[in-house]
């Protein structure tokens, strides 16, 4: 039997896999390597949007669909407006990113795009064997974005970020295209952490989304009726056209996905814990973690070396614990965070770039009986973070 041999193979051409491939092609270290990206099929439709905050120019500004310098949160019957200052809040449509990355890969002779569906992987002493439906591949190391079958064990705290969004167009002016809405709780399901999220593109076009952070899913009709009611009763729209929809489910979990690494297999993306557990954001995380992997490879270290800072895993676990046991408390938590902290510090904290004294300030601003109870529980459980 003949095998196709590679130095590195990336399994899955989603945000994490493509970010890693793009990081490799930007670095001369990999010019003499043989790299493969395995994906079941090329993607031809926009299946999601990615948003992230960023200071200054970024790697993907050429394909940013829209960016904002101002935002607001509506919670606890108050509106908190914020100027992003050095930051911009950026949105990328997934198809634009897929096409951008695919074009770059196709122009790089040492990276090969492979359409195949992986059946199994097996790590040996010096390599990994990857069996697909079409072929079998051997690599020195693989980066696998596929989720394990059991990723919600009983000892983890699991919240789902689930949502449906409508891209709408109105006849009358309805939106301020310079200011996005991070969270609006004014018309929410008060029994859960639920809010409306709005990305305005023009005065007439916007994405309006009903989002939940909750342990359980809701019926499709729940999102739809909430969005419709918000448009009619809060925005006072008599007529609008839905020209596109999106929906999704993002795991927000304390589960240590990264324990599934092997000697020659590194888990990436959601499967590697690349989704920020307390927010569900992942696109910018993927960029940062891909660069860390690159630096580890160049330093002859295992790719998983020091990818995460443990103290932020503790913070995320506390936050998830509160939301899991007191799911209707989310509005107050987010209100306190945005009310008592400037946006620059909040973004730095969520990017895991703050100093410890800044962490304490943010944590104290959100402190309540529920947080203290969760904190004490994790102290007595030994703050186990693997």
Buried (B, 14 or more C-beta within 10 A) or exposed (E): EEBBEBBBBBBBBBBBBBBBBBBBBBBEEBEEBBBBBBBEEEBEEBBBBBBBBBBEEBEBEEBBBBBBBBBBBBBBEEEBEBEBEEBBBBBBBBBBBBBBBBEBBEEBEBBBBBEBEBEEBEBEEEBBBBBBEEEBBBBBBBBBBBBEEEBEEEEBBBBBBBBBBBBBBBEEEBBBBEBBBBBBBBBBBEEBBBBBBBBBBEEBBBBBBBBBBBBEEBEEEBBBEBBBEBBEEEBEBEEBEEEEBBBBEBBBBBBBBBEBBBEBBBBBBBBBBBBBBBBBBBBBBBBBBBBBBBBBBEEEEBBBEEBBEEBBBBBBBBBBBBBBBBBBBBBBBBBBBBBEBEBBBBBBBBBBEBEEEBBEBBBEBBEBEBBEBBBEEBEEEEBEBE
